[in-house]
Amino acid sequence: MKKYLLVFILFSVAAILYLSFPINSKQHFISVKDNKFRLNGKDFYPVALNYLVSLHAGGKELWAAPSTSYDVDSLHELLNKDSCIKGLRADLHLIKQMGFNTVRIVGIGEEGADDSKRRSEIALWAHCGKNRDTSIVLSNKEMYNKYFDALTGLFKEVNDAGLKIIFLVRMRPGVETTHDHVRKIVTHFKNDTSIMAYDLYNEPLYFDHEARKKPEVDSIVKSWHKMLKMYAPNQMFTIGLEGIREVFEWDPNILDVDFISLHPYEFEPGQVMNELYWYGKYIKKPWMIGETAIPANNDSVTYEEQKIFAQKTLKQANDCGASGYSWWQYKDVDWHTYRANYMGVVTRTGETKITKENLKIKGTVKPVAEAFQKFIPFEKKDSCICLPNYYNYSEGKASRIIGRLIDEVTNQPIKGGVALGWDKDWVHSYHTITKDDGSFELLGAHAFYHWIATATNYSVVRDDFSPDTVKAGKDNIPTLNIGTLKIKKLF
């Protein structure tokens, strides 16, 4: 009898220890291997939609809600907690119904902090009534618990809809309180299998206001990744890059993240297709599209054109080796510019019923949703397409820079390098890619005054000049020949 009692005690102690300190298991978490995401032993291709979420405050509670940017009524119709949660549920089930399997949550994870202060106060904006906002300062454990409760409610709705999450937060280089803040978030939600990844920093090209050399960026991201993997080893981390132009500082191949997220947009004809080609040729880490879209209001741009853009770029991304694809964004907004307003998959007019719980939303699904519903990611791939204007999107004729990139040590040409030029006031810029022999021809629709060149994993070279010193070529385009540029391999 004593023997059986001892065995029972040992099993009981083992069970208590397991529940208190569970064995680190990857089951139900998404991971990445050989440029593919994996979930429970199967390939997983994130077909994601960017979804804006607001924080709301009332009484002693905080909760999540669909972004007020999605409201037609600027006074915000969804105010109390129940109506907000119901609104989230309707949106998320529609997103699933439209063929997406992942959402990139934007807004509610991005704190307000002062980049100039290492110990800046952590605050979040919250709506607290009709046309009223307040600042929520996360100054103590009680406030963090309220914030985490709001996130828990949001993540539950996402999970119940059958979706995975890429959660956009904000790690600011040199602002220690933002590092502490993100560490608290990932620690609290480290066992949440609905979270595929945290997006640590959105578009440093636009939002990192410090000029940084690549070794500094390498050091910053390594420290972030080391810290975060310590607290949430089963979840992934990414950084959202604007695109090719990040290579001058936040070079995608030097970033110590699980995968790269890229945000190409159609500023020039064929730009997204061309950028996808470059990603496939020169990015050696797993990568996915974190944002892309074109606007469509069925007038200036037709809904059919928007759908064709989605179909072409979905296929090109897959053919060029992308591990996933994400569209910007869920619903049209009113941000005072055509380009920003009409990138949604859903309009803000009409009404759509959701099969789940007899839910409904204000808005109508655009035809672009068909592209995602019919997309099959793991079918046979075709060749990654290189368009005729790959080397110069703009084909401007006001100014030209020519030159050649070579390796400083081997004197070998560097293909796939990037050269970029600006006008006098740093407003208009154009870039191009070096050819197999390292040469490039950069054309612009404005006179160039400044230029910069690099390649992934290489150092950067730059200079300024006056177009008055440049003579027109045979075709009457003022042309600066900067000769052979030697750059050093850094990594």
N, C-alpha and C positions, 0 to 999 in steps of 0.2 A: 504493500500500500504506500509506503514511504517513497518507493521508487517512482510510482506513477505521480505522486504529489510533486516530487522534484521536477519531473519532466513537464508537468503542467505549469509550474512556477517559471521554468526556463522559457517555455513558449510564450508565457504571458509577458515576461520581461522583454523578450525579443520583439513582440508585437508593439509594446509601448515605445521601445526605442525606434522602431521603424516609423511609427506614426509621428513621433517627435522629430526624428531626423531621417526623412525618407531618402532612399537611395536615388541618386541623380539619374533620372530616366529621360530619354529623348522621345518616348512614346507620346504621340499626339501633338508634339511640337514640330514645326516646319524647320527643316535644315537645308543646307545646300551642299551639293557634291557634284564634281565634274560639270559645273555650269548649269546644273539643274536643281530645282527645289524638290525636296522629298517630304512626303507626309505619310507616315505609317507604312513605309516600305514601297510606296508608289510615287511616280513622278507627279509633281504639282506645278501647274503653270498659273501664276496669279494673273487673272484678268480683273483689273482693279478699277475702281472709280473714286476720284477724290470727292470727299463729302465734308462739308463745312459744319462744324458743331459749335454752338454757343454755350456759355455757362450762365445759369440763372440763379438768382438768390431770392429767398422769401422766408421770412421768419428766421429760424435758426438753421435752415437747410440750404444746401447748394444742390443743383441738379443740372443734367445735360439736356439740350434741346436742339432741334434743327436750327441752323443759323438764321438769324433775323434777316440776313441778306436774301434768303429764299422767300421772305414774306412779300406779298404784293402791297399789303398795308404796312406803311412805315411805323405804325403804332404797335405792331407785333401782336398777332392774334393768339399765339400760344403763350400763356402766361403762367398758369398754375402747373404744379408738378405733374399731375395726372395727364393733362392735355399735352404737355411737352413729351412725356414718355410715349404717349399714344402716337404723336407726330413722328417721333423717331422710329417707332415700330412700323408705321406705314411706309416711311421712306425706305427703310432697310429691307423690308420684304419686297418692295417694288424693285430695288436694286438687284436683289437676288433673282427676281422674276425676269429682269431684263438680260440676264446671262452673265452677270458678274459674280465672282466668288470671293472678292477681297475689297475692302474699303481702305483708303488712305484717309485717316481722320485728321482734319486740319482745323486749327483754331483754338480748341479747348486745351491743348497741350503746350501752347506757346505763351510763355510768361512775358511780362514786361519788366525789363531790367535795364540799368544804365551801363552801357559798354565801357564807360570811363572809370567805373568803380569796381574794384576786385570783390568787395563785399556788398554789392548792390542789393537793395530790397527786392524780394520776389513778390510780384503782384499780378493778378489776373483781372481782366474786365468781366463784369457780370451784369446781366440785365435784371432789373428789380421792379419792373412795372412798365406801364405804357410810356414808351419813349424816354425811359430813365435808365441810366447806367450807374454802376458803382465800381470802385476798385476794391478787390478782395486781396488783402495782404496775408500771405502765408507765413505768419510770424511765429506760430507755435504748433504743437502737436494737435491740438483741438481743431485748428483751421485746416491742417493737412488731412485729418480724418474726414472732415466734411468734403473736402475736395476729392479724396479717394472714394468716398461714397458716391459722389456724382459720376466719377469715372467707372466705378463698378457697375452702376446702373446702365451706363452707356454700353460697356463691353458686354454685359448680359444680353442686351437687345441685339447687338451685332451677332453674338454667338447663336442666339435663338433663331436668327434669320438664316443661319447656315453660312456665315461669312467669316473670313479671317481679317486681321487688322494690321495695317502698317500705321504706327502712331507717330505723328510729327510732334517732336519736342524741340527744344532749342538749347544747345550747348554753345555758350559764347566764349571764344578764346580769351583767357585772362580774367574772366568774371567767375570767381570761385563759387559764389552762391548758386549760379546756374548749374554748376557741376554737382553740387550737393543736392539741388532740387531734383535733377534727373536721376541721380543715384537713389533718392528716396522713392521716386516713382517706380523704377525698375525693380527695386527690392520688394516693394509692396505687391507688385503684380508678377513676380518671377515665376509663379506656378500657373499663370493664366495661359492656357494653350491656345486661346483665341488670338493672342498677340503673335503675329508672324515676325515682326521686326519693329524696332524704333528707328525713326528717321531723325538723326541727331542735329542736322543743320541744313536749313533750306537755302540753296543758291548762294553760297559764299561770294560768288562774283558780284552780286548786288548788295549783300547784307553784311559782309565782312569788310569793314571800312579801312582796315590796316593793310598796307602793302607788305606782303610776306614772301620770303624765299621758300623754295620747295622743302629744304631740310627742316625749316621751322614748322611747316604744315605737317610734315611727316612725324615730327616729335609730338605735336599737339594731338593728332589723331591716335597715335600709338598710346598715349597716356589715357585718352578717353576710353579706348577699347579695352585696355588692361583693367581699368577700374570697373567698367560696366560688366565685363565677362566674369569678374569676381562675384558680382551680386546677382547676376541673372544669366548663368552659363548656358541655359537652354534656349534663350531667345537671341535673335540676330539683330545686327546693327548696320545701318546704311547711312549715307549722306546724299542729299539731293543736289546734283550739280546742274548748272544751267545748260551745259553741253560742251562742245569742243573748246570753247574759249576759257574754260576753267583750267586748261592744261598749263597756263602760265604760272599759276600758283597752286591751286587745289587739283593737281594732276591726278587723274583717276587711278593710275597704276601704282601710285605711292600711298594711297589711303588704306590704312589698316582697318578695313570694315569687311563684313561678310559678303556684301555685294554692293555694287554701285547703282544708284538711281539717277537717271538722266532726264532732262527737261527740254527737249528740242521743240521749237515752235517755228511756224512758217512765216518768218520775217521776209524771206526772199523765196522766189519760185523753186520748188523742189528741195528746200532746205532740210526738211525732216528726213526725207528719203536719203539725201546725201549724208547727213549726219549719222544716220543708222549704218550706212556703209562704212564710215570711218570707225564707228564704235566696234563693228564686227571685225575690222582689220587690225585695230591697234589697241583695244582694251583687252588686257589679259586676265582680268578678274571677272567673276560672274557679274552680269549687269542686266538691268531691266529699264524700261521706260517708266519713269515716275510721274511724268506729266506730259501730255501733248493734246492738241485739239486745234480745230479751226472753228470760228464762230459761224453760225447760220441762223438767220431769222426768216428764211424762205423768201427773201426779197433781194437784198444785196448779195447774199450767198444762199443758194437753195439748200433745202434739207438733203436732196440727193447728192449734191457736191460734198456735203459734210460726211454723208455715209460712205461715199467712195474714198474720201481721204482716210477714214477709219479703216476701211477694208484694205487699202493699199499699204498703210503703215503697219497694221497688224501683221500682214503677210511679210513685209520687208523686215520688220523686227525679228520675227520668228526665223526667217531665212538667213538673217545675218547673225544669229546666235543669241538673241535676247532670251533671258530666263523668265520674262514676264512683261506685262504692258498695262499702263494705267492712263485713263482718260481724265482730262480736266474739263468739266466737273459735272456734278450731279444735276444741278438745275440752273437755269438762267438767273441772272441777278440784275441789279440796277446800279452799276458802278460808274456810270456817266461816260463810258466809251463803248463804241460798238464792239470792238475786239473783246473786251472783258465781259460784256453783257450776255453774249449769245453762244457761249461755248458749252452750255449744258446739254445733257441728254434729254432733259425734261424742260418743257416751257413753263411759264408761270400763268398760263391761261387754260381754261377748261377744267375738267375734273377726271381723275382716273381712279377706278375702283380696284382694290387689291383683294384677291381671293381669301387671304388670311384674315379671319375675324371680322369680315365685312368692313375692312378699313378703306379709307379713301384719302387721296391727296389732291391739292389744288395744283393742276398742271397736266400737261399732255405729253406722252412719250413721243420723241422725235424718231424718224426712220433710222437714225444712226444706231439706235439700239439693236437693230437687226444684225449689224456687223458683229456685235459681241455675242449675240445669241447663236449665230451660225459659225463662229470661229472655232476651228479644231486645231489646237496647238501642236499635237504630236503626230500629225500626218506627215507624209514625205515632204522634205524641204526642197525648194528650188534654189537657184543661185541668188546670192545677195546682189542686187542690182546697183550698178554704178551709172548714174545719169550723165548725159553729155556736159552739163554745167557743174559737175562735181568740183572742179578746180576754181571756179568763180561763179558764185550764185548771182551776183548783182550785174556783172557784165557792164559796169559803168565805164564811161570814157572820158572822165574829167581828169583822172590822174592814174599813174601806174608806178609800182615799185617792182623791180626784178632783182633776183639774187639766188644764192645757193647755200644750202645747209650741209655741212660735213661734220663728222666726228673729229674732235680735237686731237685724239690720240692716233686713230687708225687712218684718218683722212678719207674714210669711206663716206659716200653720200648717204644722207638720211632721208628716207622716204616717209611720208605720213607726218612730217613736221608741220607746224602751223605758223604762218606769218599774218600779222594783223596791222592795219594802219588806221589812224584817226585823222579827222580834220583839225583845224587850228584850235577849236574850243573843246575838243574831246567829246563832241556830241555824236557825230556820225562816224561809224567804223565799219570796216569790211575785213574779211579774212579769207585766206586761201590755204591750200594744202600743197606740200612739196611732192614732186614727182619721183619716179624711180632713181633719177640721177641727182636728186636733192634740189633741183631747180624749182623756182616758183615765179609766178607772174600774178601780182596782186592789182586788181582793177577796182576803182572806186568812182562813185558819182559825185564826189566832192574832192577838192584838192587835199592831198596828204601833207601833214606837218610832223607826224609822229609815227614810229613803227616799232614793233616788237616781234621776236621770233623765238621758237623753241620746238622741242619734240617731247613726247612723253618719256619720262625718266631722265631728261637732259636739263642742263642749265638754260638760262634765259639771256638773250642779248637784245639791246634796244638802243634807240637813238632818236634825235629830232633833227629836222632840217627845214629850210625855207623853200617853198616851191618856186620862188623867184630864181633860185640857182639851178633849176632843172630845165633842160631844153626839151622841146617837143620832138618826138620821134617822127619817122616817116608817115605815120598815120595821124600826126598832129596831136597825139596824146602825150602830155608832159611825163617823162619817164626818168625815174631815179634808179640807177644801177648801184646797189650797195655791195655788189661783189660776193665773194665767198665768205661765209660766216662760219666760224668754228665754235662749236658748243661742246660742253663736257658732259659725259655720262655720269650721273649722280648715284644711281641705284642699280 
